[in-house]
Amino acid sequence: MFVILVYDIGEKRVAKVLKTCRKYLYWVQNSVFEGEISEANLTKLKIEVGRIIDYEQDSIIIYSFRTTKYSNVEIMGIKKGGEDNFL
Amino acid sequence: MFVILVYDIGEKRVAKVLKTCRKYLYWVQNSVFEGEISEANLTKLKIEVGRIIDYEQDSIIIYSFRTTKYSNVEIMGIKKGGEDNFL
């Protein structure tokens, strides 16, 4: 499935969350990852991230889509993501 | 259609972008808006935002979906969005 993951994480934990997300998804913008991922790997990602975040301060939203057939992506301005400028 | 809009905007312009996005969508997390929007209003939003952003520094990604039938949303941690704590 296709996943868009957006995060808002406290400074102390953000590097660890980024490292974990990066194992499964592509970084596309400050606080946004996306990518194709299996159900099994999405579960793994959620468990790993769940161990890092502070549930009373941090926030992660995961949008998942069984198909991208009905979707479209448009970028305005610069494309920030990619391996090169990844934190 | 359903839209997820993520932004990474320079400090000087961010308040104006937020104000514009808020006219059409709901704020759900730091740098994320979502909502149902007509094609006509999405075009308006893009034009209005396009007048504010610096195309060499800022970045906006707009994911649009003709249906949310094949999608799912999951929130981990706190729910930050909503009118109350909007900037």
Backbone of each chain as nested JSON, in Angstrom:
{
  "chains": [
    {"id": "A", "residues": [
      {"number": 1, "name": "MET", "atoms": {"N": [0.833, -1.198, 0.0], "CA": [0.0, 0.0, 0.0], "C": [0.871, 1.253, 0.0]}},
      {"number": 2, "name": "PHE", "atoms": {"N": [0.243, 2.376, -0.333], "CA": [0.974, 3.636, -0.344], "C": [0.677, 4.391, 0.944]}},
      {"number": 3, "name": "VAL", "atoms": {"N": [1.729, 4.923, 1.552], "CA": [1.586, 5.585, 2.841], "C": [2.162, 7.003, 2.81]}},
      {"number": 4, "name": "ILE", "atoms": {"N": [1.439, 7.919, 3.443], "CA": [1.974, 9.262, 3.72], "C": [2.034, 9.376, 5.24]}},
      {"number": 5, "name": "LEU", "atoms": {"N": [3.222, 9.636, 5.744], "CA": [3.396, 9.747, 7.191], "C": [3.863, 11.162, 7.524]}},
      {"number": 6, "name": "VAL", "atoms": {"N": [3.111, 11.847, 8.366], "CA": [3.511, 13.191, 8.802], "C": [3.757, 13.17, 10.303]}},
      {"number": 7, "name": "TYR", "atoms": {"N": [4.822, 13.832, 10.722], "CA": [5.176, 13.758, 12.135], "C": [5.447, 15.141, 12.724]}},
      {"number": 8, "name": "ASP", "atoms": {"N": [5.174, 15.246, 14.0], "CA": [5.481, 16.453, 14.758], "C": [6.012, 15.939, 16.099]}},
      {"number": 9, "name": "ILE", "atoms": {"N": [7.329, 15.9, 16.209], "CA": [7.999, 15.175, 17.284], "C": [8.928, 16.11, 18.056]}},
      {"number": 10, "name": "GLY", "atoms": {"N": [8.956, 15.965, 19.353], "CA": [9.858, 16.765, 20.175], "C": [11.316, 16.579, 19.77]}},
      {"number": 11, "name": "GLU", "atoms": {"N": [12.064, 17.638, 19.908], "CA": [13.46, 17.698, 19.466], "C": [14.325, 16.513, 19.91]}},
      {"number": 12, "name": "LYS", "atoms": {"N": [14.098, 16.083, 21.15], "CA": [14.932, 15.013, 21.715], "C": [14.727, 13.675, 21.017]}},
      {"number": 13, "name": "ARG", "atoms": {"N": [13.543, 13.478, 20.464], "CA": [13.2, 12.18, 19.883], "C": [13.192, 12.172, 18.362]}},
      {"number": 14, "name": "VAL", "atoms": {"N": [13.264, 13.364, 17.76], "CA": [13.03, 13.443, 16.315], "C": [14.055, 12.664, 15.476]}},
      {"number": 15, "name": "ALA", "atoms": {"N": [15.32, 12.703, 15.865], "CA": [16.353, 12.009, 15.079], "C": [16.089, 10.503, 15.03]}},
      {"number": 16, "name": "LYS", "atoms": {"N": [15.687, 9.948, 16.162], "CA": [15.393, 8.51, 16.22], "C": [14.188, 8.145, 15.355]}},
      {"number": 17, "name": "VAL", "atoms": {"N": [13.17, 9.001, 15.402], "CA": [11.973, 8.745, 14.587], "C": [12.329, 8.813, 13.1]}},
      {"number": 18, "name": "LEU", "atoms": {"N": [13.119, 9.797, 12.73], "CA": [13.538, 9.944, 11.336], "C": [14.289, 8.713, 10.862]}},
      {"number": 19, "name": "LYS", "atoms": {"N": [15.204, 8.251, 11.701], "CA": [16.024, 7.087, 11.356], "C": [15.129, 5.863, 11.115]}},
      {"number": 20, "name": "THR", "atoms": {"N": [14.132, 5.716, 11.957], "CA": [13.213, 4.58, 11.833], "C": [12.354, 4.698, 10.571]}},
      {"number": 21, "name": "CYS", "atoms": {"N": [11.781, 5.867, 10.36], "CA": [10.924, 6.067, 9.178], "C": [11.707, 5.84, 7.895]}},
      {"number": 22, "name": "ARG", "atoms": {"N": [12.951, 6.285, 7.916], "CA": [13.811, 6.182, 6.743], "C": [14.083, 4.737, 6.326]}},
      {"number": 23, "name": "LYS", "atoms": {"N": [13.976, 3.829, 7.273], "CA": [14.186, 2.413, 6.963], "C": [13.079, 1.877, 6.042]}},
      {"number": 24, "name": "TYR", "atoms": {"N": [11.924, 2.493, 6.119], "CA": [10.751, 1.959, 5.404], "C": [10.2, 2.871, 4.311]}},
      {"number": 25, "name": "LEU", "atoms": {"N": [10.415, 4.194, 4.477], "CA": [9.768, 5.16, 3.582], "C": [10.774, 6.19, 3.07]}},
      {"number": 26, "name": "TYR", "atoms": {"N": [10.332, 7.018, 2.129], "CA": [11.181, 8.087, 1.616], "C": [10.798, 9.407, 2.258]}},
      {"number": 27, "name": "TRP", "atoms": {"N": [11.784, 10.171, 2.599], "CA": [11.56, 11.491, 3.139], "C": [11.25, 12.432, 1.985]}},
      {"number": 28, "name": "VAL", "atoms": {"N": [10.159, 13.168, 2.048], "CA": [9.806, 14.053, 0.933], "C": [9.762, 15.533, 1.289]}},
      {"number": 29, "name": "GLN", "atoms": {"N": [9.663, 15.813, 2.573], "CA": [9.642, 17.211, 3.001], "C": [9.864, 17.214, 4.506]}},
      {"number": 30, "name": "ASN", "atoms": {"N": [10.282, 18.345, 5.047], "CA": [10.319, 18.483, 6.498], "C": [9.056, 17.863, 7.07]}},
      {"number": 31, "name": "SER", "atoms": {"N": [9.194, 16.902, 7.915], "CA": [8.077, 16.231, 8.607], "C": [7.148, 15.379, 7.754]}},
      {"number": 32, "name": "VAL", "atoms": {"N": [7.58, 15.004, 6.56], "CA": [6.74, 14.14, 5.72], "C": [7.55, 13.009, 5.079]}},
      {"number": 33, "name": "PHE", "atoms": {"N": [7.049, 11.803, 5.236], "CA": [7.588, 10.645, 4.529], "C": [6.492, 10.061, 3.661]}},
      {"number": 34, "name": "GLU", "atoms": {"N": [6.876, 9.373, 2.599], "CA": [5.886, 8.647, 1.818], "C": [6.524, 7.409, 1.216]}},
      {"number": 35, "name": "GLY", "atoms": {"N": [5.693, 6.523, 0.69], "CA": [6.239, 5.371, -0.019], "C": [5.324, 4.172, -0.031]}},
      {"number": 36, "name": "GLU", "atoms": {"N": [5.687, 3.23, -0.882], "CA": [5.003, 1.937, -0.928], "C": [5.547, 1.088, 0.216]}},
      {"number": 37, "name": "ILE", "atoms": {"N": [4.667, 0.418, 0.914], "CA": [5.09, -0.398, 2.049], "C": [4.112, -1.565, 2.206]}},
      {"number": 38, "name": "SER", "atoms": {"N": [4.634, -2.698, 2.625], "CA": [3.744, -3.843, 2.865], "C": [3.03, -3.663, 4.196]}},
      {"number": 39, "name": "GLU", "atoms": {"N": [1.938, -4.348, 4.362], "CA": [1.181, -4.284, 5.613], "C": [2.075, -4.708, 6.791]}},
      {"number": 40, "name": "ALA", "atoms": {"N": [2.88, -5.749, 6.571], "CA": [3.773, -6.261, 7.616], "C": [4.805, -5.206, 8.029]}},
      {"number": 41, "name": "ASN", "atoms": {"N": [5.387, -4.548, 7.029], "CA": [6.381, -3.522, 7.341], "C": [5.752, -2.286, 7.985]}},
      {"number": 42, "name": "LEU", "atoms": {"N": [4.537, -1.975, 7.595], "CA": [3.855, -0.837, 8.221], "C": [3.614, -1.129, 9.706]}},
      {"number": 43, "name": "THR", "atoms": {"N": [3.25, -2.351, 9.987], "CA": [3.064, -2.749, 11.39], "C": [4.377, -2.628, 12.157]}},
      {"number": 44, "name": "LYS", "atoms": {"N": [5.461, -3.123, 11.554], "CA": [6.795, -3.001, 12.172], "C": [7.138, -1.541, 12.44]}},
      {"number": 45, "name": "LEU", "atoms": {"N": [6.932, -0.707, 11.415], "CA": [7.239, 0.721, 11.531], "C": [6.464, 1.343, 12.699]}},
      {"number": 46, "name": "LYS", "atoms": {"N": [5.179, 1.001, 12.797], "CA": [4.356, 1.562, 13.868], "C": [4.844, 1.108, 15.251]}},
      {"number": 47, "name": "ILE", "atoms": {"N": [5.234, -0.136, 15.342], "CA": [5.738, -0.645, 16.626], "C": [7.046, 0.069, 17.004]}},
      {"number": 48, "name": "GLU", "atoms": {"N": [7.956, 0.158, 16.026], "CA": [9.257, 0.79, 16.303], "C": [9.1, 2.265, 16.685]}},
      {"number": 49, "name": "VAL", "atoms": {"N": [8.279, 2.965, 15.922], "CA": [8.057, 4.386, 16.193], "C": [7.316, 4.56, 17.527]}},
      {"number": 50, "name": "GLY", "atoms": {"N": [6.402, 3.645, 17.771], "CA": [5.627, 3.689, 19.016], "C": [6.482, 3.571, 20.263]}},
      {"number": 51, "name": "ARG", "atoms": {"N": [7.636, 2.927, 20.11], "CA": [8.558, 2.776, 21.244], "C": [9.354, 4.053, 21.517]}},
      {"number": 52, "name": "ILE", "atoms": {"N": [9.424, 4.918, 20.501], "CA": [10.248, 6.13, 20.622], "C": [9.431, 7.342, 21.079]}},
      {"number": 53, "name": "ILE", "atoms": {"N": [8.251, 7.488, 20.512], "CA": [7.525, 8.748, 20.735], "C": [6.955, 8.879, 22.149]}},
      {"number": 54, "name": "ASP", "atoms": {"N": [6.762, 10.133, 22.519], "CA": [6.076, 10.463, 23.759], "C": [4.609, 10.694, 23.386]}},
      {"number": 55, "name": "TYR", "atoms": {"N": [3.748, 9.799, 23.834], "CA": [2.342, 9.832, 23.419], "C": [1.587, 11.067, 23.916]}},
      {"number": 56, "name": "GLU", "atoms": {"N": [2.189, 11.784, 24.846], "CA": [1.52, 12.987, 25.355], "C": [2.051, 14.273, 24.734]}},
      {"number": 57, "name": "GLN", "atoms": {"N": [3.101, 14.146, 23.939], "CA": [3.658, 15.355, 23.335], "C": [3.793, 15.269, 21.829]}},
      {"number": 58, "name": "ASP", "atoms": {"N": [4.048, 14.081, 21.323], "CA": [4.332, 13.919, 19.895], "C": [3.075, 13.53, 19.132]}},
      {"number": 59, "name": "SER", "atoms": {"N": [3.159, 13.698, 17.83], "CA": [2.018, 13.348, 16.979], "C": [2.504, 12.798, 15.641]}},
      {"number": 60, "name": "ILE", "atoms": {"N": [1.934, 11.659, 15.267], "CA": [2.226, 11.078, 13.955], "C": [0.887, 10.743, 13.306]}},
      {"number": 61, "name": "ILE", "atoms": {"N": [0.718, 11.172, 12.056], "CA": [-0.484, 10.778, 11.317], "C": [-0.042, 9.91, 10.144]}},
      {"number": 62, "name": "ILE", "atoms": {"N": [-0.665, 8.747, 10.034], "CA": [-0.341, 7.841, 8.927], "C": [-1.577, 7.682, 8.049]}},
      {"number": 63, "name": "TYR", "atoms": {"N": [-1.478, 8.177, 6.826], "CA": [-2.537, 7.983, 5.836], "C": [-2.114, 6.795, 4.986]}},
      {"number": 64, "name": "SER", "atoms": {"N": [-2.956, 5.787, 4.88], "CA": [-2.592, 4.666, 4.011], "C": [-3.65, 4.464, 2.934]}},
      {"number": 65, "name": "PHE", "atoms": {"N": [-3.18, 4.041, 1.774], "CA": [-4.047, 3.932, 0.597], "C": [-3.819, 2.593, -0.071]}},
      {"number": 66, "name": "ARG", "atoms": {"N": [-4.902, 1.876, -0.27], "CA": [-4.78, 0.564, -0.902], "C": [-4.446, 0.691, -2.382]}},
      {"number": 67, "name": "THR", "atoms": {"N": [-4.774, 1.844, -2.963], "CA": [-4.414, 2.088, -4.359], "C": [-4.117, 3.577, -4.534]}},
      {"number": 68, "name": "THR", "atoms": {"N": [-3.256, 3.896, -5.479], "CA": [-2.99, 5.309, -5.771], "C": [-3.661, 5.701, -7.091]}},
      {"number": 69, "name": "LYS", "atoms": {"N": [-4.517, 4.809, -7.55], "CA": [-5.208, 4.981, -8.823], "C": [-6.025, 6.277, -8.864]}},
      {"number": 70, "name": "TYR", "atoms": {"N": [-6.592, 6.645, -7.735], "CA": [-7.487, 7.801, -7.714], "C": [-6.799, 9.032, -7.132]}},
      {"number": 71, "name": "SER", "atoms": {"N": [-5.482, 9.024, -7.152], "CA": [-4.778, 10.098, -6.471], "C": [-3.847, 10.873, -7.385]}},
      {"number": 72, "name": "ASN", "atoms": {"N": [-3.415, 12.001, -6.905], "CA": [-2.542, 12.881, -7.658], "C": [-1.646, 13.625, -6.666]}},
      {"number": 73, "name": "VAL", "atoms": {"N": [-0.412, 13.89, -7.064], "CA": [0.494, 14.657, -6.203], "C": [0.985, 15.869, -6.968]}},
      {"number": 74, "name": "GLU", "atoms": {"N": [0.961, 17.013, -6.325], "CA": [1.47, 18.215, -6.961], "C": [2.408, 18.932, -5.995]}},
      {"number": 75, "name": "ILE", "atoms": {"N": [3.554, 19.344, -6.51], "CA": [4.513, 20.068, -5.667], "C": [4.597, 21.512, -6.124]}},
      {"number": 76, "name": "MET", "atoms": {"N": [4.448, 22.442, -5.182], "CA": [4.635, 23.867, -5.486], "C": [5.916, 24.3, -4.777]}},
      {"number": 77, "name": "GLY", "atoms": {"N": [6.755, 25.043, -5.483], "CA": [8.022, 25.464, -4.882], "C": [9.062, 24.378, -5.021]}},
      {"number": 78, "name": "ILE", "atoms": {"N": [9.985, 24.344, -4.089], "CA": [11.106, 23.423, -4.225], "C": [10.743, 22.028, -3.733]}},
      {"number": 79, "name": "LYS", "atoms": {"N": [11.468, 21.066, -4.289], "CA": [11.348, 19.678, -3.883], "C": [12.449, 19.48, -2.85]}},
      {"number": 80, "name": "LYS", "atoms": {"N": [12.038, 19.32, -1.576], "CA": [13.051, 19.281, -0.519], "C": [13.58, 17.886, -0.235]}},
      {"number": 81, "name": "GLY", "atoms": {"N": [12.773, 16.897, -0.52], "CA": [13.123, 15.537, -0.111], "C": [14.226, 14.914, -0.934]}},
      {"number": 82, "name": "GLY", "atoms": {"N": [14.482, 13.674, -0.649], "CA": [15.501, 12.944, -1.377], "C": [16.617, 12.551, -0.456]}},
      {"number": 83, "name": "GLU", "atoms": {"N": [17.377, 11.588, -0.897], "CA": [18.435, 11.043, -0.053], "C": [19.522, 12.081, 0.231]}},
      {"number": 84, "name": "ASP", "atoms": {"N": [19.767, 12.948, -0.753], "CA": [20.883, 13.885, -0.65], "C": [20.807, 14.806, 0.568]}},
      {"number": 85, "name": "ASN", "atoms": {"N": [19.632, 15.398, 0.732], "CA": [19.557, 16.379, 1.806], "C": [18.799, 15.849, 3.02]}},
      {"number": 86, "name": "PHE", "atoms": {"N": [18.76, 14.541, 3.103], "CA": [18.136, 13.927, 4.271], "C": [18.972, 14.23, 5.505]}},
      {"number": 87, "name": "LEU", "atoms": {"N": [18.282, 14.507, 6.598], "CA": [18.972, 14.799, 7.879], "C": [19.938, 13.692, 8.279]}}
    ]},
    {"id": "B", "residues": [
      {"number": 1, "name": "MET", "atoms": {"N": [-13.197, 16.385, -3.806], "CA": [-12.101, 15.437, -3.582], "C": [-11.481, 15.674, -2.207]}},
      {"number": 2, "name": "PHE", "atoms": {"N": [-10.72, 14.695, -1.761], "CA": [-10.058, 14.824, -0.466], "C": [-8.595, 15.228, -0.696]}},
      {"number": 3, "name": "VAL", "atoms": {"N": [-8.148, 16.2, 0.082], "CA": [-6.801, 16.732, -0.113], "C": [-5.995, 16.691, 1.191]}},
      {"number": 4, "name": "ILE", "atoms": {"N": [-4.727, 16.307, 1.063], "CA": [-3.769, 16.455, 2.162], "C": [-2.722, 17.449, 1.664]}},
      {"number": 5, "name": "LEU", "atoms": {"N": [-2.555, 18.529, 2.403], "CA": [-1.594, 19.561, 1.999], "C": [-0.52, 19.673, 3.084]}},
      {"number": 6, "name": "VAL", "atoms": {"N": [0.727, 19.486, 2.696], "CA": [1.825, 19.643, 3.658], "C": [2.71, 20.787, 3.191]}},
      {"number": 7, "name": "TYR", "atoms": {"N": [3.144, 21.609, 4.143], "CA": [3.905, 22.794, 3.768], "C": [5.172, 22.943, 4.589]}},
      {"number": 8, "name": "ASP", "atoms": {"N": [6.152, 23.537, 3.966], "CA": [7.403, 23.89, 4.632], "C": [7.756, 25.281, 4.102]}},
      {"number": 9, "name": "ILE", "atoms": {"N": [7.397, 26.291, 4.901], "CA": [7.383, 27.677, 4.42], "C": [8.265, 28.541, 5.311]}},
      {"number": 10, "name": "GLY", "atoms": {"N": [8.991, 29.464, 4.703], "CA": [9.82, 30.392, 5.47], "C": [8.985, 31.2, 6.456]}},
      {"number": 11, "name": "GLU", "atoms": {"N": [9.608, 31.512, 7.577], "CA": [8.936, 32.179, 8.698], "C": [8.15, 33.438, 8.311]}},
      {"number": 12, "name": "LYS", "atoms": {"N": [8.71, 34.203, 7.398], "CA": [8.079, 35.472, 7.012], "C": [6.742, 35.279, 6.296]}},
      {"number": 13, "name": "ARG", "atoms": {"N": [6.606, 34.133, 5.635], "CA": [5.415, 33.917, 4.809], "C": [4.433, 32.923, 5.416]}},
      {"number": 14, "name": "VAL", "atoms": {"N": [4.858, 32.216, 6.458], "CA": [4.056, 31.088, 6.944], "C": [2.66, 31.5, 7.451]}},
      {"number": 15, "name": "ALA", "atoms": {"N": [2.558, 32.644, 8.125], "CA": [1.251, 33.052, 8.666], "C": [0.24, 33.294, 7.542]}},
      {"number": 16, "name": "LYS", "atoms": {"N": [0.706, 33.916, 6.477], "CA": [-0.173, 34.176, 5.332], "C": [-0.626, 32.878, 4.66]}},
      {"number": 17, "name": "VAL", "atoms": {"N": [0.301, 31.937, 4.542], "CA": [-0.038, 30.644, 3.921], "C": [-1.065, 29.915, 4.789]}},
      {"number": 18, "name": "LEU", "atoms": {"N": [-0.857, 29.928, 6.1], "CA": [-1.784, 29.27, 7.024], "C": [-3.178, 29.866, 6.909]}},
      {"number": 19, "name": "LYS", "atoms": {"N": [-3.229, 31.19, 6.876], "CA": [-4.514, 31.89, 6.793], "C": [-5.262, 31.479, 5.516]}},
      {"number": 20, "name": "THR", "atoms": {"N": [-4.517, 31.361, 4.44], "CA": [-5.123, 30.979, 3.165], "C": [-5.599, 29.523, 3.191]}},
      {"number": 21, "name": "CYS", "atoms": {"N": [-4.75, 28.637, 3.656], "CA": [-5.122, 27.216, 3.709], "C": [-6.345, 27.0, 4.59]}},
      {"number": 22, "name": "ARG", "atoms": {"N": [-6.382, 27.744, 5.668], "CA": [-7.462, 27.626, 6.633], "C": [-8.825, 27.981, 6.049]}},
      {"number": 23, "name": "LYS", "atoms": {"N": [-8.827, 28.813, 5.031], "CA": [-10.082, 29.184, 4.353], "C": [-10.729, 27.97, 3.681]}},
      {"number": 24, "name": "TYR", "atoms": {"N": [-9.893, 27.018, 3.295], "CA": [-10.395, 25.909, 2.478], "C": [-10.297, 24.536, 3.149]}},
      {"number": 25, "name": "LEU", "atoms": {"N": [-9.333, 24.389, 4.08], "CA": [-9.05, 23.056, 4.639], "C": [-8.953, 23.123, 6.162]}},
      {"number": 26, "name": "TYR", "atoms": {"N": [-8.851, 21.979, 6.777], "CA": [-8.685, 21.917, 8.237], "C": [-7.235, 21.644, 8.584]}},
      {"number": 27, "name": "TRP", "atoms": {"N": [-6.758, 22.328, 9.591], "CA": [-5.411, 22.121, 10.078], "C": [-5.423, 20.868, 10.949]}},
      {"number": 28, "name": "VAL", "atoms": {"N": [-4.522, 19.925, 10.684], "CA": [-4.526, 18.699, 11.477], "C": [-3.243, 18.45, 12.259]}},
      {"number": 29, "name": "GLN", "atoms": {"N": [-2.192, 19.115, 11.867], "CA": [-0.918, 18.958, 12.583], "C": [-0.019, 20.093, 12.118]}},
      {"number": 30, "name": "ASN", "atoms": {"N": [1.004, 20.396, 12.888], "CA": [2.034, 21.32, 12.414], "C": [2.343, 20.996, 10.962]}},
      {"number": 31, "name": "SER", "atoms": {"N": [2.174, 21.922, 10.081], "CA": [2.479, 21.812, 8.645], "C": [1.604, 20.86, 7.841]}},
      {"number": 32, "name": "VAL", "atoms": {"N": [0.451, 20.484, 8.376], "CA": [-0.455, 19.616, 7.606], "C": [-1.904, 20.112, 7.655]}},
      {"number": 33, "name": "PHE", "atoms": {"N": [-2.498, 20.23, 6.482], "CA": [-3.929, 20.49, 6.38], "C": [-4.581, 19.333, 5.647]}},
      {"number": 34, "name": "GLU", "atoms": {"N": [-5.861, 19.129, 5.871], "CA": [-6.586, 18.151, 5.074], "C": [-8.035, 18.593, 4.938]}},
      {"number": 35, "name": "GLY", "atoms": {"N": [-8.753, 17.936, 4.036], "CA": [-10.184, 18.223, 3.926], "C": [-10.762, 17.915, 2.576]}},
      {"number": 36, "name": "GLU", "atoms": {"N": [-12.083, 17.911, 2.539], "CA": [-12.822, 17.785, 1.293], "C": [-12.831, 19.159, 0.62]}},
      {"number": 37, "name": "ILE", "atoms": {"N": [-12.575, 19.194, -0.654], "CA": [-12.536, 20.47, -1.363], "C": [-12.975, 20.237, -2.813]}},
      {"number": 38, "name": "SER", "atoms": {"N": [-13.658, 21.211, -3.378], "CA": [-14.05, 21.088, -4.787], "C": [-12.842, 21.402, -5.669]}},
      {"number": 39, "name": "GLU", "atoms": {"N": [-12.901, 20.947, -6.882], "CA": [-11.816, 21.204, -7.838], "C": [-11.623, 22.723, -8.008]}},
      {"number": 40, "name": "ALA", "atoms": {"N": [-12.735, 23.444, -8.071], "CA": [-12.68, 24.9, -8.252], "C": [-11.983, 25.576, -7.063]}},
      {"number": 41, "name": "ASN", "atoms": {"N": [-12.325, 25.146, -5.853], "CA": [-11.693, 25.74, -4.679], "C": [-10.229, 25.344, -4.544]}},
      {"number": 42, "name": "LEU", "atoms": {"N": [-9.898, 24.136, -4.978], "CA": [-8.496, 23.719, -4.942], "C": [-7.665, 24.595, -5.888]}},
      {"number": 43, "name": "THR", "atoms": {"N": [-8.224, 24.895, -7.028], "CA": [-7.548, 25.795, -7.975], "C": [-7.357, 27.171, -7.353]}},
      {"number": 44, "name": "LYS", "atoms": {"N": [-8.417, 27.678, -6.716], "CA": [-8.324, 28.985, -6.03], "C": [-7.227, 28.963, -4.975]}},
      {"number": 45, "name": "LEU", "atoms": {"N": [-7.24, 27.912, -4.157], "CA": [-6.248, 27.764, -3.089], "C": [-4.825, 27.788, -3.662]}},
      {"number": 46, "name": "LYS", "atoms": {"N": [-4.636, 27.045, -4.752], "CA": [-3.296, 26.997, -5.355], "C": [-2.871, 28.361, -5.891]}},
      {"number": 47, "name": "ILE", "atoms": {"N": [-3.811, 29.075, -6.459], "CA": [-3.485, 30.409, -6.991], "C": [-3.128, 31.356, -5.834]}},
      {"number": 48, "name": "GLU", "atoms": {"N": [-3.95, 31.334, -4.791], "CA": [-3.719, 32.234, -3.65], "C": [-2.393, 31.936, -2.95]}},
      {"number": 49, "name": "VAL", "atoms": {"N": [-2.149, 30.644, -2.721], "CA": [-0.909, 30.239, -2.063], "C": [0.298, 30.536, -2.974]}},
      {"number": 50, "name": "GLY", "atoms": {"N": [0.077, 30.336, -4.25], "CA": [1.149, 30.573, -5.232], "C": [1.621, 32.016, -5.259]}},
      {"number": 51, "name": "ARG", "atoms": {"N": [0.731, 32.927, -4.862], "CA": [1.101, 34.354, -4.827], "C": [1.922, 34.697, -3.598]}},
      {"number": 52, "name": "ILE", "atoms": {"N": [1.848, 33.837, -2.582], "CA": [2.537, 34.134, -1.315], "C": [3.925, 33.488, -1.246]}},
      {"number": 53, "name": "ILE", "atoms": {"N": [4.011, 32.244, -1.674], "CA": [5.251, 31.495, -1.435], "C": [6.429, 31.973, -2.285]}},
      {"number": 54, "name": "ASP", "atoms": {"N": [7.604, 31.71, -1.76], "CA": [8.845, 31.93, -2.494], "C": [9.198, 30.591, -3.134]}},
      {"number": 55, "name": "TYR", "atoms": {"N": [9.112, 30.541, -4.451], "CA": [9.287, 29.269, -5.168], "C": [10.699, 28.692, -5.056]}},
      {"number": 56, "name": "GLU", "atoms": {"N": [11.629, 29.507, -4.591], "CA": [13.003, 29.003, -4.451], "C": [13.344, 28.578, -3.025]}},
      {"number": 57, "name": "GLN", "atoms": {"N": [12.429, 28.843, -2.108], "CA": [12.709, 28.49, -0.714], "C": [11.64, 27.617, -0.08]}},
      {"number": 58, "name": "ASP", "atoms": {"N": [10.399, 27.843, -0.474], "CA": [9.277, 27.16, 0.181], "C": [8.887, 25.901, -0.58]}},
      {"number": 59, "name": "SER", "atoms": {"N": [8.129, 25.064, 0.114], "CA": [7.679, 23.821, -0.505], "C": [6.281, 23.461, -0.003]}},
      {"number": 60, "name": "ILE", "atoms": {"N": [5.421, 23.176, -0.956], "CA": [4.072, 22.7, -0.622], "C": [3.811, 21.445, -1.44]}},
      {"number": 61, "name": "ILE", "atoms": {"N": [3.343, 20.397, -0.78], "CA": [2.95, 19.192, -1.509], "C": [1.45, 19.005, -1.317]}},
      {"number": 62, "name": "ILE", "atoms": {"N": [0.743, 18.854, -2.422], "CA": [-0.707, 18.635, -2.355], "C": [-1.021, 17.245, -2.901]}},
      {"number": 63, "name": "TYR", "atoms": {"N": [-1.487, 16.366, -2.016], "CA": [-1.956, 15.043, -2.418], "C": [-3.466, 15.149, -2.568]}},
      {"number": 64, "name": "SER", "atoms": {"N": [-3.992, 14.793, -3.724], "CA": [-5.451, 14.829, -3.86], "C": [-5.984, 13.453, -4.251]}},
      {"number": 65, "name": "PHE", "atoms": {"N": [-7.169, 13.156, -3.732], "CA": [-7.76, 11.821, -3.892], "C": [-9.197, 11.954, -4.348]}},
      {"number": 66, "name": "ARG", "atoms": {"N": [-9.508, 11.276, -5.439], "CA": [-10.88, 11.349, -5.95], "C": [-11.848, 10.594, -5.055]}},
      {"number": 67, "name": "THR", "atoms": {"N": [-11.315, 9.65, -4.284], "CA": [-12.155, 8.927, -3.324], "C": [-11.318, 8.576, -2.097]}},
      {"number": 68, "name": "THR", "atoms": {"N": [-11.957, 8.48, -0.961], "CA": [-11.23, 8.046, 0.229], "C": [-11.627, 6.605, 0.579]}},
      {"number": 69, "name": "LYS", "atoms": {"N": [-12.297, 5.984, -0.37], "CA": [-12.795, 4.619, -0.196], "C": [-11.671, 3.629, 0.135]}},
      {"number": 70, "name": "TYR", "atoms": {"N": [-10.516, 3.849, -0.451], "CA": [-9.421, 2.885, -0.293], "C": [-8.382, 3.366, 0.714]}},
      {"number": 71, "name": "SER", "atoms": {"N": [-8.8, 4.275, 1.578], "CA": [-7.805, 4.89, 2.454], "C": [-8.137, 4.723, 3.929]}},
      {"number": 72, "name": "ASN", "atoms": {"N": [-7.153, 5.006, 4.74], "CA": [-7.28, 4.869, 6.172], "C": [-6.378, 5.914, 6.839]}},
      {"number": 73, "name": "VAL", "atoms": {"N": [-6.809, 6.423, 7.97], "CA": [-5.98, 7.384, 8.7], "C": [-5.784, 6.875, 10.114]}},
      {"number": 74, "name": "GLU", "atoms": {"N": [-4.557, 6.939, 10.576], "CA": [-4.275, 6.524, 11.938], "C": [-3.423, 7.591, 12.621]}},
      {"number": 75, "name": "ILE", "atoms": {"N": [-3.795, 7.927, 13.834], "CA": [-3.031, 8.935, 14.576], "C": [-2.331, 8.264, 15.751]}},
      {"number": 76, "name": "MET", "atoms": {"N": [-1.023, 8.485, 15.873], "CA": [-0.273, 7.992, 17.033], "C": [0.11, 9.208, 17.854]}},
      {"number": 77, "name": "GLY", "atoms": {"N": [-0.086, 9.127, 19.165], "CA": [0.236, 10.267, 20.013], "C": [-0.925, 11.235, 20.054]}},
      {"number": 78, "name": "ILE", "atoms": {"N": [-0.607, 12.496, 20.257], "CA": [-1.684, 13.471, 20.43], "C": [-2.232, 13.951, 19.102]}},
      {"number": 79, "name": "LYS", "atoms": {"N": [-3.484, 14.396, 19.171], "CA": [-4.15, 14.992, 18.027], "C": [-3.936, 16.483, 18.179]}},
      {"number": 80, "name": "LYS", "atoms": {"N": [-3.106, 17.063, 17.33], "CA": [-2.746, 18.462, 17.531], "C": [-3.68, 19.453, 16.85]}},
      {"number": 81, "name": "GLY", "atoms": {"N": [-4.327, 19.009, 15.805], "CA": [-5.111, 19.939, 14.997], "C": [-6.402, 20.364, 15.651]}},
      {"number": 82, "name": "GLY", "atoms": {"N": [-7.151, 21.126, 14.901], "CA": [-8.436, 21.619, 15.389], "C": [-8.4, 23.12, 15.489]}},
      {"number": 83, "name": "GLU", "atoms": {"N": [-9.557, 23.683, 15.561], "CA": [-9.666, 25.145, 15.545], "C": [-9.05, 25.765, 16.8]}},
      {"number": 84, "name": "ASP", "atoms": {"N": [-9.152, 25.064, 17.919], "CA": [-8.747, 25.635, 19.205], "C": [-7.289, 26.056, 19.268]}},
      {"number": 85, "name": "ASN", "atoms": {"N": [-6.428, 25.135, 18.852], "CA": [-5.013, 25.465, 18.997], "C": [-4.37, 25.866, 17.676]}},
      {"number": 86, "name": "PHE", "atoms": {"N": [-5.2, 26.306, 16.754], "CA": [-4.678, 26.8, 15.482], "C": [-3.911, 28.09, 15.74]}},
      {"number": 87, "name": "LEU", "atoms": {"N": [-2.823, 28.249, 15.041], "CA": [-1.975, 29.455, 15.193], "C": [-2.753, 30.752, 14.966]}}
    ]}
  ]
}
